[in-house]
Amino acid sequence: MRIVPKMLDRWRSFTLARQFLLAGTLVSLVAMLGVGALVANVIERSLTRHAAATTALYVDSVIAPILPDMRTVRNLDSVVAHALDETLAAGKLGERLVSYRLWRRDGTILYANQQDLIGKRFEPGPDLAKAFSGQVVAGYGHADDPESGSERSIGLPLLEIYSPMLQPWSGEVVAVSEFYEHAPDFAQALHLARLKGWGAVVVVTLGLFLTLAAIVFRGSATIEAQRLALKQRVHELSRLARSNELLARRAQAASEQATAFNERFLRQLGADLHDGPAQLVAFASLRLGSRVLGDGASPKAARDRELKSIKASLADAMEEIRAISAGLALPHIETASLAEVLVAAVKAHEQRTKTKVPLTVSDDLASLDPAVKICAFRFVQEGLANAFRHAGGKGVSVSQSCENGCLSIEVADRGPGFDADAVPQERLGLACLRQRIESLGGTIVIASASTGTRLTMSVEQCQERWEPAARELRHGEAPDGSSARRIDEPA
């Protein structure tokens, strides 16, 4: 019982073309054998009827005039028998004739070329009965009638013909002539006709099968290609679903940590304001209440020194407030290209630190999402600040590149390096950067050694958003033949 389900499973695992090849071959073979046998049978019957019609015509035209009135004759006399012997032995018929019998309706043999059969009575067979009903009956094969022992002894297929003999005026069947002929020409013609019939059936069946096979194989190839394309599409959709799920988890994690980072940032901002400008303003306020300024008798030089100290403290407070504001402010991200955003970040760092930072870009991606450009600005800002703080601004550089739809920005220095694993997770700058970049589906990599540090961010971007220059560069067809250029150098 388990064999049938296994066979069905095995059958379903085959491709449509293979199923058609197996089932179509079996059906075509059965149909070919059936149609071939039918055609061969029709050909044999047609040729046999043709031979029987020829013999019947011969009997009506040659033998019937010799015979007496068969309605009244019980036995043929010697003159009629002799005439029949000479007639049947002459001509082409005599060469092919094996035996001849003249039957009466009751099954009595009136005449036969085997003398021992004359006068004997046999039970009429179905062929003889058909002949007495007016039909010409013919068959080709080995003799199997009871009276045909001598014909069976020959061991060859013979042409057997029953031809009714009609009364000239009434059309009544009064006797039946039975012929057994050895017909090699008929056998050869029948064999040739069978070969042609089988050949035609095989050619037609093979042609139909090949035509259908070509259509099915073409359709199967199309279905298989669509199946593979659909499978690949499902695989891609599954991969995108997994990516979306990962991004959703990252976004959720970023959302959960956003409040904590925001509070931490506000605390740091409050600490910076409290420890910096607030202390300076408080110092200036205290100095305003000093006895030197309150006492009108104080020397002018002392008063001037006190006022100068207050002004210097207030100026320092304003300078620190401007520095803090500059760190919080962003350029016009929505209308600026990526190159302009990177230039703004580098220029702000150069003005604040009085240093020079080389910037290299490979493409000007003007159609990036504002979130990506903001992330790039903060990444460069934080990277340059860390490089200046920990590497003293030594060998600092910024570079941007695009490859296969991936935007990469790198901030490098040639400082002493540090242990990236030892950086506390609560460091606000790097933690915020990591969360910001991962929320966009990107990655951040910190590589540090004794020869310097490289901070790299990578974000996947849609290639359709690239400008023509970026597409040319992707295919290695940049107009200037280079893959990158300095932003401060002519293109």
Secondary structure, 3 states (H helix, E strand, C coil): CCHHHHHHHHHHHCCHHHHHHHHHHHHHHHHHHHHHHHHHHHHHHHHHHHHHHHHHHHHHHHHHHHCCCCCCCCCCCHHHHHHHHHHHHCHHHHHHEEEEEEECCCCEEEEECCHHHCCCECCCCHHHHHHHCCCCEEEEECCCCCCCHHHHHHCCCEEEEEEEEECCCCCCEEEEEEEEECCHHHHHHHHHHHHHHHHHHHHHHHHHHHHHHHHHHHHHHHHHHHHHHHHHHHHHHHHHHHHHHHHHHHHHHHHHHHHHHHHHHHHHHHHHHHHHHHHHHHHHHHHHCCHHHHCCCCCHHHHHHHHHHHHHHHHHHHHHHHHHHHHHCCCCCCCCCHHHHHHHHHHHHHHHHCCCCCEEECCCCCCCCHHHHHHHHHHHHHHHHHHHHHHCCCCCEEEEEEECCEEEEEEEECCCCCCHHHCCCCCHHHHHHHHHHHHCCCEEEEEEECCEEEEEEEEECCHHHCCHHHHHHHCCCCCCCCCCEECCCCC
